[in-house]
Amino acid sequence: MRIVTLAILLVVTWLLWSGLYQPIVLGLGALSCLLVVLLAVRIGFFEKDVYTLHLGPGLPRFWLWLLKEIVVASVQVARIILNPRLPISPTIVTIDARAVPLVSQATLANAITLTAGTVTLDIYEGQLEVHCLTRDAALQLEQGEMVRRALQLTRR
């Protein structure tokens, strides 16, 4: 079912974006979609812990929460930048995300990087190394709210 879902998504997307419906172009489009599906199967995209479409139900709530966090962090960084004393305290912290599945770890790392003032530097064996502009941002990240929300993504 997952393979069929991906194939349908690829074909529909290709048809909408190409806008060309001559037989040769349709044949090349079908061939390219088939090639992508075969490569996805070959690299293990459909394995249970890798396949990402199961994140769907929890994503909208996560995105809304993340949007709020991005706005709050952006305002905080803007205040720091506009302050003549530039009160920064660069800090690198390690966040334990071993309990979070691999796909959610990637989502977590990207969410951290999207939040102003923080950048995920590395992920190794469930440990995220994060650079924070201020110690307050590091403390907030260490409290684990973002990890908890990333963990909820895979719970159904």
C-alpha positions, 0 to 999 in steps of 0.5 A: 500500500505504501508503494502504491501511495508513493507511486500515485503521489509521484504520478499526480505531481508529475502530471500537474507540474509537467502540463505536457500530455504527448505520448512520449512525454507521458511515457518518460514521466511514467518511467521516471516515476517508476524509477523513483519508486524502485530506488525508494524500495532499494534504499529501504524507504518503506521500512517501518522506522523510515517511512514518513507518511505515518507522521501525518496525523500529528504533524499539523499540531506540531507545525502550529506549535513550531510556528509559535516557537519560531516567532517567539525565538525570532523576537528574542533574537531580534531583541538581542541584535538590537541591544547595543551591548549584544548580550549573547552567551554562545553555548553548545548543548547535547540533547538526548533524543535516543527515545525518539525514532529516526525520522522524528530525530531528523524532524527534531533536528530540523525544528531546532535549526528552524528556531532562531538562535539555535542550530543543530550541529550533529546527530550521532546515536540519538544525541543532538549537538546544538549551538545556542545563541544564549544560555537561556535558549540552551536551558529552554532546549534542555527542558525537553519540550521539543523532544517530547513533541517530536516523540509524540509525532510517532504515537498514534 
